[in-house]
């Protein structure tokens, strides 16, 4: 009896961010199996009712309760909606209003999940925090390295590129060595309520809904002209914020007469000053660039010793890594591509890799076709 009590007193406490999905559920299960004292913590980051008047987070929290009860672990809920509005959503709106395409999921990790969440977890007695992200971490000589997951197709280091060393300290990623299929299998074997739950998609707080309708609630439409690259007016756009480089769907300009090349129209430029959307068809040559300028770069675990070096990079989440040359300059970073890249988009993140390590990332400010 004494030995059991001593063991319980020596247990390390891990607070797991339970989202109501299968990944965080299995993360909690694995940590309990490893002997940790596990506490589940559900975050409310967005408060909104659906068409039936039901708060959209209630279903997820119900799944959190079911999983926590099955695992016999305590669980809590904490509301960070105000923090989210101030730290993430306001930025999201400013970027769209400026005609850019932001990635709020990256900011949510830096500003909420590894910020206020981590502080709240400490108040619950956490020695560590953990999430269901597909990525790895190693702690060596006081430095914290962010590493790719074993499941390369699900790897989420892209979304964690802005985390600081303080934020990565005391963090566990239990799924780092598992394939998604293995995670599903564990959840089914253990009878977890989330075993067959569909993965969430889309922007973190918007989810699977009509994006344009959502954005119209917060930003006024500013209609304007749609011009071809040679200046011919062929339609009207509903607001530059609703379009992104390379976009083909939703342009409502099909069937133009005198189109010798054929093919679907796609966005090639947004002229914010004059409120004009430029489109082209046929060759996508205009979408390609040779380099980009990146700001606000966060280096992991620390700034590289060399001002110029080679590595690989991703310019959007669903993309294979590309060979690049990086030059750190005063105030920004110049990234030159080994091969020209399609639709490198301002507002998105350029994320850098050295082998299995994610070494940081920053916001794409502009892309250009001439190498500097």
C-alpha positions as CSV (number, residue, x, y, z in Angstrom):
1,X,0.0,0.0,0.0
2,X,2.8,2.4,0.9
3,X,4.6,1.6,-2.4
4,X,1.5,2.3,-4.4
5,X,1.0,5.6,-2.6
6,X,4.6,6.6,-3.2
7,X,4.2,5.8,-6.9
8,X,1.1,8.0,-7.2
9,X,2.9,10.8,-5.4
10,X,5.8,10.6,-7.8
11,X,3.6,10.6,-10.9
12,X,4.1,13.4,-13.3
13,X,1.0,15.3,-14.4
14,X,0.2,15.9,-18.0
15,X,-2.7,18.2,-19.1
16,X,-3.9,17.1,-22.5
17,X,-5.8,19.4,-24.8
18,X,-8.9,17.4,-25.6
19,X,-10.7,18.7,-28.6
20,X,-13.4,16.0,-29.0
21,X,-11.5,14.4,-31.9
22,X,-9.9,11.0,-32.2
23,X,-6.3,12.3,-32.2
24,X,-6.4,14.0,-28.8
25,X,-8.4,11.1,-27.4
26,X,-5.7,8.6,-28.3
27,X,-3.0,11.0,-27.1
28,X,-4.6,11.0,-23.6
29,X,-5.0,7.2,-23.7
30,X,-1.3,6.7,-24.6
31,X,-0.1,9.0,-21.9
32,X,-2.2,7.2,-19.2
33,X,-0.7,3.9,-20.4
34,X,2.8,5.4,-20.0
35,X,2.0,6.0,-16.3
36,X,1.3,9.8,-16.3
37,X,-1.4,11.4,-14.2
38,X,-3.6,12.7,-17.1
39,X,-6.0,15.6,-17.0
40,X,-8.1,16.5,-20.0
41,X,-8.7,20.2,-20.8
42,X,-11.2,21.3,-23.4
43,X,-10.8,24.8,-24.9
44,X,-13.7,27.0,-26.0
45,X,-12.1,29.3,-28.6
46,X,-15.2,30.3,-30.5
47,X,-18.7,31.0,-29.3
48,X,-21.5,30.7,-31.9
49,X,-24.8,29.0,-32.4
50,X,-25.8,27.1,-35.5
51,X,-29.1,27.4,-37.2
52,X,-30.9,25.4,-34.6
53,X,-29.7,27.6,-31.7
54,X,-27.2,25.0,-30.4
55,X,-23.7,26.1,-29.5
56,X,-21.4,24.5,-32.0
57,X,-18.9,23.4,-29.3
58,X,-21.4,21.4,-27.3
59,X,-21.1,18.3,-29.4
60,X,-17.3,18.3,-29.2
61,X,-17.5,18.7,-25.4
62,X,-19.9,15.9,-25.1
63,X,-17.3,13.6,-26.9
64,X,-14.6,14.9,-24.5
65,X,-16.8,13.8,-21.5
66,X,-17.4,10.4,-23.0
67,X,-13.6,9.9,-23.7
68,X,-12.6,11.1,-20.3
69,X,-15.1,8.9,-18.5
70,X,-13.9,5.9,-20.5
71,X,-10.3,6.6,-19.6
72,X,-11.3,7.5,-16.0
73,X,-9.4,10.8,-16.1
74,X,-10.6,14.2,-14.7
75,X,-11.5,16.9,-17.3
76,X,-12.2,20.6,-17.3
77,X,-13.3,23.2,-19.8
78,X,-11.8,26.7,-20.1
79,X,-13.1,29.6,-22.2
80,X,-10.5,31.4,-24.3
81,X,-13.0,33.1,-26.7
82,X,-12.0,36.6,-25.7
83,X,-8.3,35.8,-26.1
84,X,-9.1,34.3,-29.5
85,X,-11.0,37.3,-30.7
86,X,-8.2,39.7,-29.5
87,X,-5.1,37.6,-30.6
88,X,-6.3,35.6,-33.6
89,X,-9.6,36.7,-35.1
90,X,-8.8,40.4,-35.2
91,X,-5.6,39.6,-37.2
92,X,-7.6,37.3,-39.5
93,X,-10.0,40.1,-40.4
94,X,-7.2,42.7,-40.9
95,X,-5.3,40.4,-43.3
96,X,-8.4,39.6,-45.4
97,X,-9.3,43.2,-45.5
98,X,-5.8,43.9,-46.8
99,X,-6.4,41.5,-49.6
100,X,-4.1,38.8,-48.2
101,X,-4.8,35.1,-47.3
102,X,-3.9,34.5,-43.6
103,X,-3.5,31.2,-41.8
104,X,-5.1,31.6,-38.4
105,X,-4.4,28.0,-37.4
106,X,-0.7,28.9,-37.1
107,X,-1.5,31.9,-35.0
108,X,-3.9,30.0,-32.8
109,X,-1.2,27.6,-31.8
110,X,1.2,30.4,-30.9
111,X,-1.3,32.7,-29.2
112,X,-3.8,30.2,-27.6
113,X,-2.9,26.5,-27.5
114,X,0.7,27.1,-26.3
115,X,0.0,30.4,-24.6
116,X,-3.0,30.9,-22.3
117,X,-3.7,27.1,-22.5
118,X,-0.3,26.3,-21.2
119,X,-0.6,28.8,-18.3
120,X,-4.0,27.4,-17.3
121,X,-2.6,23.9,-17.4
122,X,0.1,25.0,-14.9
123,X,-2.6,26.2,-12.6
124,X,-4.0,22.6,-12.7
125,X,-0.6,21.3,-11.6
126,X,0.8,20.3,-15.0
127,X,4.4,19.1,-15.3
128,X,3.8,18.8,-19.0
129,X,1.2,19.7,-21.6
130,X,0.3,17.5,-24.6
131,X,-1.8,17.7,-27.7
132,X,-2.9,15.4,-30.5
133,X,-0.7,17.1,-33.1
134,X,1.2,14.9,-35.6
135,X,4.7,16.0,-34.9
136,X,7.7,15.2,-32.8
137,X,9.8,17.0,-30.2
138,X,13.2,16.4,-28.6
139,X,14.8,18.3,-25.7
140,X,18.6,18.4,-25.9
141,X,21.0,20.5,-23.8
142,X,18.3,23.0,-22.9
143,X,17.1,23.4,-26.5
144,X,13.8,22.2,-27.9
145,X,13.7,20.8,-31.4
146,X,10.4,20.5,-33.4
147,X,10.5,17.3,-35.5
148,X,8.4,15.8,-38.3
149,X,5.9,13.0,-37.4
150,X,6.3,9.5,-38.6
151,X,3.2,9.9,-40.7
152,X,4.5,12.3,-43.2
153,X,1.1,12.7,-44.8
154,X,-0.4,14.0,-41.5
155,X,2.7,15.9,-40.3
156,X,1.6,19.2,-38.7
157,X,4.9,21.0,-38.0
158,X,3.8,23.5,-40.6
159,X,1.2,24.8,-38.2
160,X,3.6,24.9,-35.2
161,X,6.4,26.9,-36.9
162,X,5.8,30.0,-34.8
163,X,6.3,28.4,-31.4
164,X,9.1,29.8,-29.2
165,X,11.5,27.9,-27.0
166,X,9.5,28.7,-23.9
167,X,6.4,27.4,-25.5
168,X,8.0,24.2,-26.6
169,X,9.4,23.5,-23.1
170,X,7.6,20.8,-21.2
171,X,5.6,19.7,-24.3
172,X,4.8,16.1,-25.3
173,X,3.4,14.9,-28.7
174,X,2.3,11.3,-28.1
175,X,1.4,10.7,-31.7
176,X,4.8,11.4,-33.2
177,X,5.6,7.8,-34.0
178,X,2.2,6.7,-35.2
179,X,0.4,6.5,-38.5
180,X,-3.2,7.9,-38.6
181,X,-4.5,4.4,-39.3
182,X,-2.8,3.2,-36.1
183,X,-4.5,6.0,-34.1
184,X,-7.9,5.0,-35.5
185,X,-7.2,1.3,-34.6
186,X,-6.2,2.2,-31.0
187,X,-9.4,4.2,-30.6
188,X,-11.6,1.4,-31.9
189,X,-9.8,-1.2,-29.8
190,X,-10.2,0.8,-26.6
191,X,-13.8,1.7,-27.4
192,X,-13.3,5.5,-27.5
193,X,-16.4,7.4,-28.6
194,X,-14.4,9.4,-31.1
195,X,-13.0,6.3,-32.9
196,X,-15.0,6.9,-36.1
197,X,-15.5,10.6,-35.8
198,X,-14.7,12.5,-39.0
199,X,-11.5,14.7,-39.0
200,X,-12.2,18.4,-38.7
201,X,-11.2,20.4,-41.8
202,X,-11.0,24.0,-42.9
203,X,-10.0,27.0,-40.8
204,X,-9.9,26.2,-37.1
205,X,-12.9,28.2,-35.9
206,X,-14.9,28.3,-39.2
207,X,-14.9,24.6,-39.9
208,X,-17.0,23.2,-42.7
209,X,-19.3,26.0,-43.6
210,X,-19.7,28.5,-46.4
211,X,-16.6,30.7,-46.1
212,X,-18.0,33.7,-48.1
213,X,-21.2,33.8,-46.0
214,X,-19.1,33.7,-42.8
215,X,-16.8,36.5,-43.9
216,X,-19.7,38.7,-45.1
217,X,-20.9,38.7,-41.5
218,X,-17.8,40.6,-40.4
219,X,-16.5,42.5,-43.4
220,X,-18.5,44.6,-45.9
221,X,-18.5,43.6,-49.6
222,X,-16.5,45.9,-51.9
223,X,-17.5,44.8,-55.5
224,X,-15.3,45.8,-58.4
225,X,-14.2,44.9,-61.9
226,X,-12.7,41.7,-63.1
227,X,-10.2,42.4,-65.9
228,X,-8.1,40.2,-68.1
229,X,-4.4,40.7,-68.0
230,X,-4.7,42.8,-71.1
231,X,-7.3,45.1,-69.6
232,X,-10.6,43.7,-70.9
233,X,-13.5,43.9,-68.4
234,X,-15.2,40.5,-68.3
235,X,-17.1,40.5,-65.0
236,X,-17.6,41.8,-61.5
237,X,-16.1,40.5,-58.3
238,X,-17.8,40.7,-54.9
239,X,-14.8,41.8,-53.0
240,X,-11.1,41.0,-53.3
241,X,-10.9,39.4,-49.9
242,X,-12.9,36.4,-51.2
243,X,-10.3,35.4,-53.8
244,X,-6.8,34.0,-53.7
245,X,-4.0,33.5,-56.2
246,X,-4.7,30.5,-58.6
247,X,-8.4,30.3,-57.6
248,X,-10.6,28.9,-60.4
249,X,-13.9,28.2,-58.7
250,X,-16.5,30.8,-57.9
251,X,-15.3,33.4,-60.4
252,X,-18.6,33.4,-62.4
253,X,-17.0,34.4,-65.7
254,X,-17.3,31.3,-67.7
255,X,-18.3,31.2,-71.3
256,X,-16.6,34.3,-72.5
257,X,-16.8,34.8,-76.3
258,X,-13.6,35.1,-78.3
259,X,-11.6,32.8,-76.0
260,X,-9.2,31.2,-78.5
261,X,-7.2,29.3,-75.8
262,X,-10.1,27.8,-73.9
263,X,-9.6,26.6,-70.4
264,X,-10.9,27.9,-67.1
265,X,-10.2,31.4,-65.8
266,X,-8.0,31.7,-62.7
267,X,-6.9,34.6,-60.5
268,X,-3.4,36.0,-61.2
269,X,-3.4,39.3,-59.3
270,X,-5.4,41.5,-56.8
271,X,-5.0,45.2,-57.2
272,X,-6.1,46.5,-53.8
273,X,-5.6,50.1,-54.6
274,X,-7.9,50.1,-57.6
275,X,-10.1,47.2,-56.4
276,X,-9.5,45.2,-59.5
277,X,-9.3,41.4,-59.8
278,X,-7.1,40.2,-62.7
279,X,-7.6,36.8,-64.3
280,X,-6.1,34.8,-67.0
281,X,-6.8,31.4,-68.8
282,X,-4.7,28.9,-70.6
283,X,-1.0,29.0,-69.5
284,X,-0.4,29.4,-65.7
285,X,3.0,31.0,-66.3
286,X,1.8,34.2,-64.5
287,X,1.2,32.3,-61.3
288,X,4.8,31.1,-61.0
289,X,7.5,33.0,-59.0
290,X,11.2,32.5,-58.4
291,X,11.6,33.9,-54.9
292,X,9.7,35.4,-52.0
293,X,10.3,37.8,-49.1
294,X,9.3,36.6,-45.6
295,X,8.9,38.5,-42.4
296,X,8.4,37.7,-38.7
297,X,10.6,34.6,-39.0
298,X,10.7,32.4,-35.8
299,X,13.8,30.2,-35.7
300,X,13.7,26.8,-34.0
301,X,15.6,26.1,-31.8
302,X,17.6,29.3,-32.5
303,X,18.8,31.6,-35.3
304,X,21.1,29.9,-37.8
305,X,24.8,30.7,-37.4
306,X,25.1,31.4,-41.1
307,X,23.3,34.3,-42.8
308,X,23.0,32.4,-46.0
309,X,22.2,28.7,-46.2
310,X,20.3,26.0,-48.1
311,X,17.4,24.0,-46.8
312,X,13.9,22.9,-47.9
313,X,10.7,24.8,-47.5
314,X,6.9,24.5,-47.8
315,X,4.7,27.5,-48.8
316,X,1.4,25.9,-47.9
317,X,0.5,22.9,-45.8
318,X,-0.4,20.4,-48.5
319,X,2.8,20.7,-50.4
320,X,6.0,18.7,-50.8
321,X,9.1,20.3,-49.5
322,X,11.0,22.4,-52.1
323,X,14.7,23.1,-52.3
324,X,15.5,26.7,-51.5
325,X,18.4,29.1,-50.6
326,X,17.8,31.4,-47.6
327,X,19.4,34.7,-47.0
328,X,18.7,36.4,-43.6
329,X,18.6,40.2,-44.1
330,X,17.9,43.1,-41.8
331,X,14.1,43.0,-41.2
332,X,13.2,40.1,-43.5
333,X,14.4,36.9,-45.1
334,X,14.9,36.3,-48.9
335,X,13.9,32.8,-50.1
336,X,15.1,31.8,-53.6
337,X,13.5,28.7,-55.0
338,X,15.4,25.9,-56.8
339,X,12.4,25.5,-59.1
340,X,9.8,28.2,-59.7
341,X,6.7,27.8,-57.5
342,X,3.0,28.1,-58.3
343,X,0.8,30.6,-56.4
344,X,3.1,31.6,-53.5
345,X,0.5,33.7,-51.6
346,X,1.1,36.7,-49.3
347,X,-0.3,36.1,-45.8
348,X,0.5,32.4,-45.9
349,X,3.6,30.9,-44.1
350,X,6.9,29.8,-45.6
351,X,8.2,27.0,-43.3
352,X,11.8,25.8,-43.3
353,X,13.1,22.3,-42.8
354,X,16.5,20.7,-42.3
355,X,16.1,17.0,-42.6
356,X,13.6,15.9,-39.9
357,X,13.7,19.2,-38.1
358,X,11.4,22.1,-38.6
359,X,13.7,25.0,-38.2
360,X,11.1,27.8,-38.3
361,X,9.0,29.9,-40.5
362,X,7.5,33.3,-41.2
363,X,4.8,35.2,-43.2
364,X,5.1,35.5,-46.9
365,X,5.0,39.2,-47.8
366,X,5.5,39.1,-51.5
367,X,6.6,36.7,-54.3
368,X,8.4,37.8,-57.4
369,X,9.7,36.2,-60.6
370,X,13.2,37.7,-60.7
371,X,15.9,36.3,-58.4
372,X,17.6,39.0,-56.4
